[in-house]
Amino acid sequence: MAWLSRPLTLVGLVLLAHGCYSAHEHTVLSSTSAQHSTSPSTAALPLDIYIETAVATFLLCVGLVLGSGTLKPIEWHTWAGKIEREADRSLSGSGDADGTTGNPFGALEARSGFINIHKLHEDFVKYSQQVGK
């Protein structure tokens, strides 16, 4: 269905642009005619502009949904297991230098801990006091 999604989206975009342009032109024409007449008139948009806009929005939604990829699993263990299995097949025994291949959170698990700035400052103050003696 991927071959159908692009034409549907394109037709939807063209119809939506035409509907927006028609609504703009109708508003401009009704405001200029109201300026020249003695009685104020507020003309509502014609029904065909509403229908065109609704059909264009529907076609855009259908085209975008048909063109979207497959959905990912909601459950984390299913998703992570799938990634690890794919990585094992593609690597066939060779891993990255940091050993995080196949694990979606491997980079987070392999990183070093946080630096304690206050502890480093205290150590520096103690060191500077010892060197200053």
N, C-alpha and C positions, 0 to 999 in steps of 0.2 A: 504494500500500500504506500510505499515511499514515493512512488512515481506519481501518485494522485495528490499527495500533500502539497507539493510546490505549486501546481496550477490552481488548486483550491485557495491557497493562501494568497497567491497573486490576484486572482479574481476578487477575493474578499477585500484586499487592499485597494484595488481600483474602484470597487463599488463604494467602499467607505470614503475614499477621497472624493468621489463624485457626490455622494450624499452630503458630505461636509460642505463642499463647494456650493451645492444647490441650496442648502440651508443658509449659507452666508449670503448668496445672491438674493434669496427671498427676503432676508432680513434687510438688506441694503435697499432693495426696491420698495419694500413696504414702508421703510422709514423716509425715503425721498418722496414717495407719493403722499405720505402723511404730512410732510412739511408744506407741500403745495396745496393741500386741500384745507378747507375751513374746519371741518369736523375731524377730531382725532380718531384714528382707527388703528386698532391693534389686530393685525391679521395673524392668525395661527399658522403654523407650518402645515402644508398640505399632507395628506395621508400618505402619498406615494414616497415622500422623503422619509417618513417614519418607517415605512415598510422596507425601503431600500437600505436604510441604516441597520435595521434589525437583521435582514438577510445577510448583509455584509459582515456583521459581527458573528453571526452563526457560521458562515463559511470560513471566516478567519479562525474561529475556535476549532472547527472540525479539521481544517488543514494543519493547524499547529499540533493538535492531538495525534493525528495520523503520522506526522513527521517526527514525533518525539521517539526517543530510544526506549529500550526496555527498562522497566522499573527495577530498582535495586531492592533486595530483601529488607524488610523492616527489622528483623531480628539481627542483633549485632553478631552473634556467634555464627549465624549462617553466612553473613557477609564476610566476616573475617576468615572463616574457614575456606570460603571460595577463593579469596585473594591468596591465602597461603598455598592452596592446592595449585592454583595457576602459576604462582611463583616457583613452586617446586618443579613443575613440568617444564617451565621455560628455562630454568637455570641448570637443571640436571646435575646438581652437586656443587656447582660453583656459587659462591655467595659474594656479597659486597665486602668491602674492607672493614666496615663497621659492624657487620654481622646482623643487619636489620632487614635483610631481604625477606619478603613474604609476610612479615608482620606489619599490619597497617599502623601500629603504634610503636614500632621498633625504634624509630628515631627518638621518640619521647622517653622510652625506657632506657636507651643507651646513653643519654646525655648526662653530663656531670651535674652535681647538685648546685643549689643556689649559693652564691657568695655572701657571706655574712660581713657586711661593710663595718658594722660596729665592732665586731671581733677583730677585724684587720686594723681598725683605728687604735683599739686598745693595745694590740701587739706592737704597733708602730710607736705608740707613746712609751711603752715599756722599753722598747729597743733604744729609742732616742734618749731616755733617761739613763740607761746603762752606758751608752756610748759617751754621754755628756759628763760622766763622773771622772 
